Amino acid sequence: MTNPTQITDVPIGGEGIRLGQFLKFAGLLDSGGDVKAAIADGAVKVNGEIDRRRGRQLQLDDVVSLEGRSVRVRP
């Protein structure tokens, strides 16, 4: 379950994308180092649960949350 903040849709133009790539693509983080640190610290949630797998393959409609911002993977 995600928090009640507004969810922004981010079109990826395909079927799936890896979590680390999506965090940068969606503008939640700026660099690979930031992505690695945020995931290692348990600051990233996928569909309401902490996920520490930078290479996790996200699917359409997955919701990724970081520091009160939530974005949804869209085609």
Secondary structure as GFF3:
##gff-version 3
##sequence-region A 1 75
A	DSSP	beta_strand	7	11	.	.	.	ID=ss1
A	DSSP	beta_strand	16	18	.	.	.	ID=ss2
A	DSSP	alpha_helix	19	25	.	.	.	ID=ss3
A	DSSP	alpha_helix	32	40	.	.	.	ID=ss4
A	DSSP	beta_strand	44	46	.	.	.	ID=ss5
A	DSSP	beta_strand	49	50	.	.	.	ID=ss6
A	DSSP	beta_strand	57	59	.	.	.	ID=ss7
A	DSSP	beta_strand	63	66	.	.	.	ID=ss8
A	DSSP	beta_strand	69	74	.	.	.	ID=ss9
###
